[in-house]
Amino acid sequence: MMSEIVLKERVLGFCQVSGQDLLLSKQHHDTKTKKSWYSTWIKTSKWNWEEEPTDREIMINEIVIETDEDIETNKKLTKLFQQKLREQNISYYTYFTSSKSFHIHFFVINIQKYLKQYTCKSVKEEIVKTITGTNYRFVDAQNFYPKKLIRLEGSIHPKTNRQVMLFDKFMGTNYEIKEELVKKFKTIYVPKENNIDLPCENQNGIYCYLLEEALSIKFPEGSRNNILLPNAVGVLNEKELEKLCEVQGMTKAMVNGWKKKNTRFRCITMRRYAREIGKDFLCKRCIKDGNFKEE
């Protein structure tokens, strides 16, 4: 099919520009049950082009601005953000997903050198704040994490069965990071001793993005001690539990109390907890990445 050839050339071009073997995936949709799911993420070099991908990895030097409101609000915000980029003479291209979202893509000069010391999310987040201003609250920050997938330009949306089409573009220059902005970036967490293993490939094959975030960001109180902690005890090693206590303000006695109850990690309770504290995007990301294991 001609569309397959165009998509392949486009993705290979992205790989060449970014120097990455970009991850690809295909979203499937059952029109009867209305359920959607993604195929396993596969590198471009290993993708079977007899099947069209629908999603691609966001390039490391690329930023995608997206809002998740109704279609008219999304369009209004998109035009506003595009105007801000034009005012700064920043090149961009915007695609409409054919559902309700608009994706503004633009590139950043020398972003890689900052990612050695600062988190990818904070770098991209602060850049977007300079463009969107007070309307940043509408922006989907999930797109600023590393290895995040986005709808592939020119692909067919599985729900609407329509092509993802170019909405607008502007030719200027790429975004250049100013030194005053660097002061706002968050430094990558590096343990004082040997690196702590992330949760937790060496224990029952369980990996949890929510637990990973809990090792660096304090969560709201409430169900934290009754849900987060027992699940953590069921999967984290001693160094990780020490770090969790330090970040979350928990005590070793609390950890030992749950250890006596022989708790185990339960993904379903963590997903409920994630929704409660507004971090369900991490669980959705886990499912999309293929790490999720049904109980």
C-alpha positions as CSV (number, residue, x, y, z in Angstrom):
1,M,0.0,0.0,0.0
2,M,1.2,3.5,-0.8
3,S,0.4,4.7,2.8
4,E,2.7,2.0,4.2
5,I,5.5,3.2,2.0
6,V,4.9,6.9,3.0
7,L,4.7,6.0,6.7
8,K,7.9,3.9,6.5
9,E,9.9,6.7,4.8
10,R,8.6,9.2,7.3
11,V,9.6,7.1,10.3
12,L,13.0,6.3,8.8
13,G,13.5,10.0,8.3
14,F,12.6,10.7,11.9
15,C,15.1,8.0,13.0
16,Q,17.8,9.7,10.9
17,V,17.1,13.2,12.2
18,S,17.0,12.1,15.9
19,G,19.7,9.4,15.7
20,Q,17.3,7.0,17.5
21,D,15.8,3.7,16.5
22,L,12.4,4.9,17.4
23,L,9.8,2.6,19.1
24,L,6.6,1.9,17.2
25,S,3.3,0.4,18.2
26,K,-0.2,-0.2,16.7
27,Q,-3.4,0.6,18.4
28,H,-6.2,-1.9,17.8
29,H,-9.9,-1.1,18.3
30,D,-12.9,-3.4,18.6
31,T,-15.9,-1.6,17.2
32,K,-18.3,-4.0,19.0
33,T,-16.9,-3.8,22.5
34,K,-15.4,-0.3,22.1
35,K,-12.2,-1.5,23.7
36,S,-8.8,-0.5,22.5
37,W,-5.3,-2.0,23.1
38,Y,-1.8,-1.5,21.9
39,S,0.7,-4.0,20.4
40,T,4.1,-4.5,22.1
41,W,6.5,-1.6,21.4
42,I,9.0,-2.5,18.7
43,K,12.0,-0.7,17.4
44,T,11.7,0.7,13.8
45,S,14.5,-1.5,12.6
46,K,12.5,-4.6,13.6
47,W,9.0,-3.4,12.6
48,N,7.2,-5.6,10.1
49,W,6.0,-3.1,7.6
50,E,3.3,-5.4,6.2
51,E,1.3,-3.8,9.1
52,E,0.9,-0.1,9.6
53,P,2.0,1.4,13.0
54,T,-0.3,4.0,14.5
55,D,2.0,5.4,17.1
56,R,5.7,6.4,17.3
57,E,8.1,7.4,20.0
58,I,8.5,11.1,20.5
59,M,12.0,12.1,19.5
60,I,14.4,13.1,22.3
61,N,14.9,16.5,20.7
62,E,11.2,16.9,19.9
63,I,8.4,18.5,22.0
64,V,4.7,17.7,21.4
65,I,2.1,20.1,22.9
66,E,-1.3,18.5,23.3
67,T,-4.5,19.4,25.2
68,D,-7.2,17.0,26.3
69,E,-10.4,19.0,26.3
70,D,-13.4,18.9,23.8
71,I,-12.5,19.4,20.2
72,E,-13.4,23.1,20.0
73,T,-11.4,24.0,23.1
74,N,-8.5,22.0,21.8
75,K,-8.6,23.8,18.5
76,K,-8.8,27.2,20.2
77,L,-5.8,26.4,22.5
78,T,-3.8,25.0,19.6
79,K,-4.2,28.1,17.5
80,L,-3.2,30.2,20.5
81,F,-0.1,28.2,21.1
82,Q,0.8,28.2,17.4
83,Q,0.6,32.0,17.5
84,K,3.0,32.1,20.5
85,L,5.4,30.0,18.5
86,R,5.1,32.2,15.5
87,E,5.8,35.3,17.6
88,Q,9.1,33.6,18.7
89,N,9.9,32.5,15.1
90,I,9.8,28.8,16.2
91,S,9.2,26.3,13.5
92,Y,6.3,23.8,14.1
93,Y,4.0,21.5,12.4
94,T,0.6,20.5,13.8
95,Y,-1.4,17.4,13.1
96,F,-5.1,16.7,13.8
97,T,-5.6,13.1,15.1
98,S,-9.1,12.9,13.4
99,S,-10.6,12.4,16.8
100,K,-10.4,15.5,19.0
101,S,-6.7,16.2,19.6
102,F,-4.2,18.4,17.9
103,H,-0.5,17.7,18.2
104,I,2.0,20.6,17.9
105,H,5.5,19.3,17.1
106,F,8.6,21.4,17.4
107,F,12.3,20.8,17.9
108,V,14.9,22.0,20.5
109,I,18.5,22.8,19.8
110,N,21.1,20.9,21.8
111,I,18.5,19.5,24.2
112,Q,20.6,16.3,24.7
113,K,23.3,18.1,26.6
114,Y,20.8,19.1,29.3
115,L,19.4,15.6,29.6
116,K,22.6,14.3,31.1
117,Q,22.0,16.3,34.3
118,Y,18.3,17.2,34.2
119,T,15.1,15.1,33.9
120,C,13.6,15.0,30.4
121,K,10.2,15.9,31.8
122,S,11.4,19.0,33.6
123,V,13.3,20.3,30.6
124,K,10.4,19.9,28.2
125,E,7.9,21.1,30.8
126,E,9.7,24.4,31.4
127,I,10.1,25.0,27.7
128,V,6.4,24.5,27.1
129,K,5.6,26.8,30.1
130,T,7.5,29.6,28.3
131,I,5.2,29.2,25.3
132,T,1.8,28.4,26.9
133,G,1.9,30.7,30.0
134,T,-1.1,30.5,32.2
135,N,-2.7,28.0,29.8
136,Y,-0.1,25.4,30.7
137,R,-2.7,23.8,33.0
138,F,-4.5,22.5,29.9
139,V,-1.3,20.8,28.5
140,D,-0.8,17.0,28.7
141,A,2.5,16.6,30.5
142,Q,2.6,12.9,29.8
143,N,4.2,13.8,26.5
144,F,7.3,15.1,28.2
145,Y,8.4,11.7,29.7
146,P,11.2,9.8,27.9
147,K,10.0,6.9,25.6
148,K,6.5,8.4,25.2
149,L,4.5,7.4,22.1
150,I,2.4,9.8,20.1
151,R,0.0,9.3,17.2
152,L,2.0,8.8,14.0
153,E,1.5,11.5,11.4
154,G,-0.3,10.2,8.4
155,S,-1.5,7.0,10.1
156,I,-5.1,5.8,10.2
157,H,-6.9,6.4,13.5
158,P,-8.3,3.0,14.5
159,K,-11.5,4.5,16.1
160,T,-12.5,7.0,13.4
161,N,-10.9,5.1,10.5
162,R,-9.7,8.5,9.2
163,Q,-6.2,9.7,8.5
164,V,-4.2,11.8,10.9
165,M,-3.9,15.0,8.8
166,L,-1.7,18.1,8.7
167,F,-3.5,21.0,10.4
168,D,-0.9,23.8,10.2
169,K,2.8,24.5,9.9
170,F,5.3,27.3,10.2
171,M,8.9,27.6,9.0
172,G,11.1,29.5,11.3
173,T,14.0,28.3,13.5
174,N,14.2,25.6,16.3
175,Y,13.8,26.5,19.9
176,E,17.0,27.4,21.7
177,I,17.3,26.9,25.5
178,K,18.3,30.1,27.4
179,E,20.5,29.9,30.4
180,E,17.9,31.6,32.7
181,L,15.5,28.7,31.9
182,V,18.1,26.1,33.0
183,K,17.8,27.2,36.6
184,K,14.2,25.8,36.6
185,F,15.2,22.3,35.5
186,K,15.0,19.5,38.0
187,T,18.2,17.5,38.5
188,I,18.2,13.8,37.9
189,Y,18.1,11.9,41.2
190,V,21.3,9.9,41.8
191,P,21.6,7.8,44.9
192,K,24.5,8.4,47.2
193,E,25.5,4.8,47.1
194,N,25.2,2.4,44.2
195,N,22.2,3.0,42.0
196,I,19.0,1.7,43.5
197,D,17.3,-0.9,41.2
198,L,14.0,0.4,40.0
199,P,11.0,-1.6,41.1
200,C,11.6,-4.4,40.5
201,E,12.8,-6.6,37.6
202,N,14.5,-9.0,39.9
203,Q,11.4,-9.7,42.1
204,N,8.6,-11.7,40.3
205,G,9.1,-9.7,37.1
206,I,7.0,-6.8,38.5
207,Y,7.6,-3.3,37.3
208,C,5.5,-0.3,38.5
209,Y,5.8,3.3,37.2
210,L,3.9,4.5,40.3
211,L,6.4,2.9,42.7
212,E,9.2,4.4,40.6
213,E,7.7,7.9,41.0
214,A,7.2,7.3,44.7
215,L,11.0,7.0,45.1
216,S,11.4,10.6,44.1
217,I,8.1,12.5,44.7
218,K,6.1,12.7,47.9
219,F,2.5,11.6,47.4
220,P,-0.6,13.0,49.2
221,E,-1.5,11.4,52.5
222,G,-4.7,9.5,52.8
223,S,-4.5,6.0,51.4
224,R,-0.7,6.2,51.1
225,N,0.0,4.2,54.2
226,N,-2.7,1.6,53.6
227,I,-2.2,1.0,49.8
228,L,1.2,2.4,48.6
229,L,3.2,1.0,51.5
230,P,1.9,-2.6,51.6
231,N,2.3,-2.9,47.9
232,A,5.8,-1.5,48.1
233,V,6.7,-3.9,50.8
234,G,5.6,-6.7,48.6
235,V,8.0,-5.9,45.8
236,L,10.8,-3.4,46.8
237,N,14.2,-4.4,48.2
238,E,15.6,-3.0,51.4
239,K,17.5,0.0,49.8
240,E,14.4,0.9,47.8
241,L,12.2,0.7,51.0
242,E,14.7,3.0,52.8
243,K,14.4,5.5,50.0
244,L,10.6,5.3,49.9
245,C,10.5,6.0,53.7
246,E,12.8,9.0,53.2
247,V,10.7,10.5,50.4
248,Q,7.3,9.7,51.7
249,G,7.9,10.4,55.4
250,M,7.3,6.9,56.5
251,T,9.0,5.0,59.3
252,K,10.8,1.7,59.4
253,A,8.4,0.5,62.0
254,M,5.5,1.0,59.5
255,V,7.4,-1.1,57.0
256,N,8.1,-3.9,59.5
257,G,4.5,-3.9,60.4
258,W,3.4,-4.7,56.9
259,K,6.3,-7.2,56.4
260,K,4.8,-9.3,59.3
261,K,1.5,-9.5,57.3
262,N,3.3,-11.0,54.2
263,T,1.8,-8.5,51.8
264,R,2.1,-8.9,48.1
265,F,2.0,-6.4,45.2
266,R,-1.5,-6.0,43.7
267,C,-1.7,-4.0,40.5
268,I,-5.4,-3.5,40.7
269,T,-5.2,-1.7,44.1
270,M,-2.3,0.4,42.8
271,R,-4.4,1.5,39.8
272,R,-7.2,2.6,42.0
273,Y,-4.7,4.5,44.2
274,A,-3.2,6.1,41.2
275,R,-6.6,7.4,40.1
276,E,-7.2,8.7,43.7
277,I,-4.1,10.9,43.6
278,G,-4.3,11.9,40.0
279,K,-1.5,9.7,38.7
280,D,-3.5,7.2,36.7
281,F,-1.6,8.3,33.6
282,L,1.4,6.3,35.0
283,C,-0.7,3.2,35.0
284,K,-2.0,3.9,31.5
285,R,1.6,4.3,30.4
286,C,2.5,1.0,32.0
287,I,-0.3,-0.8,30.2
288,K,0.6,0.8,26.9
289,D,4.3,-0.2,27.4
290,G,3.3,-3.8,27.9
291,N,4.7,-4.0,31.5
292,F,1.3,-4.6,32.9
293,K,0.4,-8.1,34.1
294,E,-3.2,-9.0,34.7
295,E,-3.9,-10.5,38.1
